[in-house]
Amino acid sequence: MSEISYVRGDATAPSVKGVKMIAHVCNDLGGWGKGFVLAVSRRWPQPEAAYRAWHRDRASNDFGLGAVQFVQVEPYVWVANMIGQHGMRTGSKGVPVRYEAIGTALGRVAERAAELEASVHLPRIGCGLAGGKWSRVEPLISDRLARRGIPVTVYDHGDAA
C-alpha cells in the first residue's frame, strides 16, 4: 500500500520520472476560470478546450458529477478533469463540493493510472473554491488511489505558513 506524499510546490510541474496524471476538480456548469484550473491553463491549453467541448456536447456524452475526462498534454503527462463540484458558489444549498462524485471520479482516475502505470499529482482537491474539507477528501484519495498502490503526491502551493 502506498501512502500519500505531501510536498510544497506546483502540482502542474511534478518532478518525478514516468507517466504522471494531474487530477483536479471541475464544476458541473461548464465554468473554467478560477482556482487551480488557471495554473493548468497557464501550462497547457488542451484541458480547458477539452472541458469546454465536453460540457458543450453534454447531451451526447457522460459529462456530469463523478465523470472524468482524460487529456494527454505531453508524452508522459495527462490531466484528469474530474467533475466533483455542483455549481460554483456556496449558498442556501451549502458548499459546491460533492464528496461522492469526487470518490467516483477518483476511482476512474485509479483505473486509468493503473493502466498507464502513472503516478497521480493533485492539489488539495475540492477544498478551495468548492468549499470542501480536507478531512473528508483525504480518505477518498487514500481509499481509491493509495490503497491500490498508486503513488499519490498532494501539492500545497506557495510558501510555508
C-alpha positions in Angstrom: 0.0 0.0 0.0 1.3 3.4 -0.9 0.9 6.5 1.2 0.1 10.0 0.2 3.2 12.2 -0.1 2.8 15.9 0.7 5.1 18.5 -0.9 5.2 22.2 -1.3 5.1 23.2 -4.9 3.2 23.3 -8.2 1.0 20.3 -9.0 1.2 21.1 -12.7 5.0 20.5 -12.6 5.7 17.1 -10.9 9.4 16.3 -10.9 9.1 12.5 -10.8 10.0 10.1 -13.6 7.5 8.1 -15.6 3.9 8.8 -16.6 2.2 11.4 -14.5 -1.5 12.2 -14.1 -2.6 15.6 -12.7 -6.0 15.3 -11.3 -8.3 18.2 -10.3 -11.9 19.0 -9.6 -14.1 20.9 -12.1 -17.7 22.1 -11.7 -20.7 20.8 -13.5 -21.7 24.1 -15.0 -19.0 24.4 -17.7 -17.2 27.2 -15.9 -13.4 27.3 -16.1 -11.7 30.4 -14.8 -10.9 30.4 -11.1 -8.7 28.3 -8.8 -6.3 25.5 -9.9 -7.6 25.5 -13.5 -5.8 28.8 -14.1 -2.5 27.0 -13.3 -3.5 24.2 -15.6 -4.4 26.6 -18.4 -1.1 28.6 -18.0 0.8 25.4 -18.9 -1.5 23.7 -21.5 -4.5 24.9 -23.5 -5.8 21.4 -24.2 -7.6 20.6 -20.8 -9.7 23.8 -20.9 -10.6 23.3 -24.5 -11.5 19.7 -24.0 -13.6 20.5 -20.8 -15.5 23.3 -22.6 -16.2 21.0 -25.6 -17.2 18.1 -23.2 -19.7 20.5 -21.4 -21.0 21.9 -24.7 -21.7 18.4 -26.0 -23.0 17.1 -22.7 -26.3 16.0 -24.2 -24.4 13.3 -26.0 -21.7 12.3 -23.6 -21.0 11.3 -20.0 -20.5 14.9 -18.6 -21.8 15.1 -15.1 -20.9 14.6 -11.4 -18.4 11.8 -11.0 -17.3 11.7 -14.6 -13.7 12.2 -15.6 -12.1 13.4 -18.9 -8.5 12.4 -19.5 -6.5 14.8 -21.6 -2.9 14.0 -22.7 -0.9 17.2 -22.7 2.7 15.8 -23.1 4.1 12.4 -24.0 4.2 11.4 -20.3 1.7 13.8 -18.7 -2.1 13.5 -18.6 -4.7 15.9 -17.0 -7.8 14.4 -15.4 -10.7 16.8 -15.4 -12.9 15.4 -12.6 -16.5 16.6 -12.2 -16.8 16.9 -8.4 -18.5 20.2 -7.8 -22.1 21.1 -8.2 -22.3 24.7 -9.1 -19.8 27.3 -8.2 -20.9 29.2 -5.1 -21.6 28.4 -1.5 -25.3 29.3 -1.0 -28.5 28.1 0.5 -27.8 24.5 -0.7 -24.4 24.5 1.0 -20.9 24.2 -0.5 -20.4 23.2 -4.1 -18.2 20.2 -3.4 -19.7 16.7 -3.9 -17.7 14.1 -2.0 -19.5 11.2 -3.5 -18.7 12.5 -7.0 -15.1 13.0 -6.1 -14.9 9.5 -4.8 -16.4 8.1 -8.0 -14.1 10.2 -10.2 -11.0 9.1 -8.1 -12.0 5.5 -8.8 -11.9 6.2 -12.5 -8.6 8.0 -12.1 -7.2 5.0 -10.3 -8.3 2.7 -13.1 -6.6 4.8 -15.8 -3.5 5.5 -13.7 -3.1 1.7 -13.2 -3.4 1.1 -17.0 -0.8 3.8 -17.7 1.4 2.9 -14.7 1.1 6.6 -13.8 1.6 8.4 -10.5 -1.1 10.9 -9.5 -0.5 14.5 -8.6 -3.1 16.9 -7.3 -3.7 20.0 -5.2 -6.0 19.7 -2.2 -8.9 18.9 -4.5 -12.3 20.2 -3.5 -11.0 22.3 -0.7 -10.6 25.7 -2.4 -13.4 27.3 -4.2 -15.6 24.1 -3.9 -15.6 24.7 -0.1 -14.8 21.1 0.9 -12.9 19.8 4.0 -9.6 18.0 3.5 -10.6 15.7 6.4 -13.3 14.4 4.1 -11.3 14.4 0.8 -8.1 12.8 2.1 -9.7 9.4 3.0 -11.2 9.3 -0.5 -7.7 9.6 -2.0 -6.3 7.1 0.4 -9.1 4.6 -0.4 -9.4 5.0 -4.2 -5.7 5.5 -5.1 -3.1 5.0 -2.4 -4.6 1.7 -1.1 -4.4 0.4 -4.7 -0.7 1.0 -4.7 -0.9 4.1 -6.9 1.8 6.7 -5.9 0.0 9.9 -4.9 1.5 13.4 -4.3 -0.5 16.2 -2.9 0.8 19.7 -3.5 0.5 22.7 -1.3 1.3 25.9 -3.3 3.2 28.9 -2.0 5.4 29.5 1.0 5.2 27.6 4.3 2.8 29.2 6.7 
